[in-house]
Amino acid sequence: MFNWFNRVVEDYTLEDDESLLDRIADLEARVIKLEEENVELTNCLYEVENRLQAKIDNIHPVTYNLNNYSLDK
């Protein structure tokens, strides 16, 4: 059924006599590498988010005891 496609692809060449199938294989490899890097980047972003949230949670603002003071002096 796809014999016509195979013939077209085999006959088609890019610059420097690079076949279309080789180019497709290269592009697929690049896509796979980019997907892996995307996963790594996402994991690093989550790690940074968690560290930042932990630092924010660790901040304890000073609380003042103002119970003994009033405006009725």
C-alpha positions as CSV (number, residue, x, y, z in Angstrom):
1,M,0.0,0.0,0.0
2,F,2.8,2.4,0.8
3,N,5.1,1.2,-1.9
4,W,4.7,4.5,-3.7
5,F,5.8,6.4,-0.6
6,N,8.9,4.2,-0.3
7,R,9.8,4.8,-3.9
8,V,9.4,8.6,-3.5
9,V,11.3,8.7,-0.3
10,E,14.2,6.5,-1.6
11,D,14.4,8.6,-4.8
12,Y,14.3,11.9,-2.9
13,T,17.7,13.3,-1.9
14,L,18.6,16.4,0.1
15,E,21.8,18.5,-0.2
16,D,25.1,16.6,0.0
17,D,23.4,13.4,-1.2
18,E,21.7,12.8,2.2
19,S,18.7,10.6,1.8
20,L,15.4,11.6,3.2
21,L,15.3,8.5,5.4
22,D,18.6,9.4,6.9
23,R,17.3,12.9,7.5
24,I,14.2,11.6,9.2
25,A,16.2,9.3,11.4
26,D,18.4,12.2,12.4
27,L,15.4,14.3,13.2
28,E,13.8,11.5,15.2
29,A,17.0,11.2,17.3
30,R,17.0,14.9,17.9
31,V,13.4,14.8,19.0
32,I,14.1,12.0,21.4
33,K,17.1,13.9,22.9
34,L,15.0,17.0,23.3
35,E,12.2,15.1,25.0
36,E,14.8,13.6,27.5
37,E,16.2,17.1,28.1
38,N,12.7,18.4,28.7
39,V,12.1,15.8,31.3
40,E,15.4,16.7,33.0
41,L,14.6,20.4,32.9
42,T,11.1,19.8,34.4
43,N,12.6,17.7,37.2
44,C,15.1,20.5,37.9
45,L,12.4,23.1,38.0
46,Y,10.4,21.0,40.5
47,E,13.5,20.6,42.6
48,V,14.1,24.4,42.6
49,E,10.4,25.1,43.4
50,N,10.5,22.7,46.4
51,R,13.7,24.2,47.7
52,L,12.3,27.7,47.4
53,Q,9.1,26.7,49.1
54,A,11.1,25.1,51.9
55,K,13.0,28.4,52.4
56,I,9.8,30.4,52.3
57,D,8.2,28.1,54.9
58,N,11.3,28.4,57.1
59,I,10.9,32.2,57.4
60,H,9.4,33.0,60.8
61,P,8.4,36.7,61.1
62,V,8.9,38.4,64.4
63,T,5.7,38.5,66.4
64,Y,5.2,41.3,68.9
65,N,3.2,40.9,72.1
66,L,1.0,44.0,72.1
67,N,-1.6,42.7,74.5
68,N,-0.4,45.1,77.3
69,Y,-0.8,48.2,75.1
70,S,-3.9,50.0,74.2
71,L,-5.1,53.4,73.1
72,D,-6.7,54.1,76.5
73,K,-3.8,55.7,78.2
